[in-house]
């Protein structure tokens, strides 16, 4: 920008590796990425399943499901927010045999934009996750947002046998 000077940002050379990161806590994942003060806050509530969530989880609309909001910050700077939904009887991903992730650059939901402090119209990196049981049943879905410059690369590993 003319007459604005030069701005230099501290940009980490981080790589997000999946699915390994799903096998550890957010505290551990973000803690190994940084020597700064990492804070993870979780809010858990039971809510009635919307039409879309009920369809995805194969349950009746309105049935109670668990909603977990996970917010992570590094030295007070927001670095991640996720909304995770699963049936009440599912407590973790130990019943998952498969993980699907869809990575996109898109506008964040209003709650994600508020946490990440993104400017109106600013794009973030999003990851939509589906955890599936052996029979193909979806046991958990999660939508994660990161500041667009958080990671240099995203790596996805999978078993082919």
N, C-alpha and C positions, 0 to 999 in steps of 0.2 A: 504494500500500500504506500503510495507516495507520501512523504513527509511524516511517516509513522515510526521510522526507525527500524531496527532489526530486533526481532524477538527470538530468544533461544529457549527451547523447552527441554527439560530432562526427559528423554524418551527411553524407556527400558527396552532391551532386546529380549522380550519374553516370547515364549512359545507355549501355546495351550495344547496339551497332549491329551487326547481322549481315546479310549475310555478309562485310562489309568486314574485320572483325576476323580472319577465317580466312585472309586474304591477307597477314597480317603475323605476326611472331613474338610470342609471349606477352610477351617483354621489351619490345617496342615498344608493344604494346597497353596493358599495365599502366603502362608508363613515361609514356605521354601522359595517363593518367588522374590522375597524382599527381606531386607534387614531392618525395615521400618516397623512401626507399631501398627499391626494389623488387628482390626476389630471385626468380629462377625456377630450380627444380631439376628435372631430368629423370632418370628411371631407365628404361632400355630393356632388355628381355629378350625372348627367344623362348620361347614356351610352346606346348603342344599346344592346339589349338582345342577348346573345350567343345562340347557338342551345340548349344547356342543360338548361339554365335559361328560355328560351322561352317555352320549353317543360314543365318544372316544373310549371311555372306560367300560362300556358295555353294561351299564346299570340304568335303572329307571331314573328319569328326570325327577329332581327334588330329593333323591336319596342323599343322606348326609355323606360328605366326603371330607377329607382332611386337606386344608390349604396351608402351606408353609411359605412364608415370605422370608427370604434370606438376604440380608444386606451386608456388604463387606466394604470396609474402608481401610485406607493406608495413610497413616499420619493425618487422619481426618478427611482425606480426599476420597469420595466415593469411587469404588473400582468395580462393583458388581451388584446386581440385584436380580433375584429370581423369584418366580411364582411357581410353586410345585403343587400338584393336585394328585391325590390317590385315594382309593377306597379306605374307609376307616380301619379295616382289618389289616391293611398293608402297612407295615411299620418301617420298612427299608427296601433296598433294591436286591436283597438276597434272593428273592424269587424270580429275578429277571435273568433271562438267558440271552437277550439281545438288546442292543441300544442303537437307536436311530437318532442321528442329529442332522438338523438342517441349519446351515449357517447362512445368514443374510445381513446385508446392510439395509437398515430401514429406520423409519421414524419409531421412536419408542412409545410405549403406552404412556399415558399421563403420569401414572405412579412411578414408572421407571425413569421418565424424563425428570421428574421432580427430585428423585433420589440422586441421580447422576448429575444433576445441575446442568442439564443440556439446554442450550439456547433453543428458542422456538424454531422448528424446522431443521434442527441439527440431527444428522444421521448417527445411529449407534450400531455396534455389532450385536446381533442377536443369535442365539442358539435355541432352536426348538428341539426338545428331547422327548423321545418316547421309549420307555422301558417295557419290553415285551417278555412274557413268559414263553416257555417252550411251545405251548399250544397256540401262540400268536396273540393271545389276549394281552391288551395293554394294561399294565398294572400301575403305571405312573407317567404323568406328563409334566414337563417343566419348560418354562420360558425364561431364558437368562439374557440379560443385557449387560454389555460392557461399553466403556467409552471406546470410541472408534480406534483410538491410538493405543489401547492397552496392550495388545499383542501384535508382534510382527507377523506371526504365522500361526496357523491352526493345523494341527496334525491329527489325523484320525487313523487309528490302528484297529485291525479286526482279525479275527480268526477266520480262515477260509476252509477249515476242515472241521 
